[in-house]
Amino acid sequence: MNLSIDAHIQQLQSVSQASLIVVSGPSGAGKGTIVNQALQRLHDVRLSVSMTTRPPRPGEVEGQSYFFTDHAHFETLIEHGAFLEYARYNGNYYGTPKAFVMEALQAGQDVILEIEVQGAEQVRQNWAARMVQIFVLPPSETDLKARLTGRQTESPEAIAQRLEKVTQECAQIPHYDYYIINDQLTDAVDDMLAIVRAERQKIKKESVL
Ligand code: 5GP
């Protein structure tokens, strides 16, 4: 007797499309740390390395943290359509190189984009159906201020500029699909893993036999 189970499994897996996993949230909320830890426990996921005109911080590695460049080169790349999205943030450009993302998606790999809210809006305009959008929050305002000051990577002016953006960034929360509150890091990483795994097991309409 043919139970059709094998055919269903084949069908379900054949339509599972790779996703763009967008992670946004205020500077200092801990997006990068959550993403890096989650990546160690996920397979078939790539992290997009952005390009920026911001100078490297101590310890940042070219090609791993960012591709660092200057304004003129960044603007040439904009003209050539090299970015999936880009934005200006505190006087610097930040952008997602398009070629890497397209290659990974075509190879069936999910891609994580750790980007701010204006960039997320641009991705939403073209890729809404394939996006999983996560907004990371610190447990409190006091905590956010303490984290930004404590990491000693920014000047007091740069910290003030980052904090000024928070209200505007949080106003975008309704456009996102999920939130993570980064109180205990291990819980936040578990939340991220749960979101990605649940999205992968979702039954897409086309997969119904
Ligand atoms: P930071 O200077 O702290 O590394 O990054 C500043 C902000 O820019 C963060 O919110 C970070 O997520 C965001 N960002 C990093 N790369 C990109 C990018 O490629 N595109 C956009 N739109 N934002 C980015």
Residues whose N, C-alpha, C, O or C-beta is under 5 A from the ligand:
A	BS01	5GP	G25 S27 S50 M51 E85 Y86 A87 Y89 Y94 G95 T96 E114 I115 E116 G119
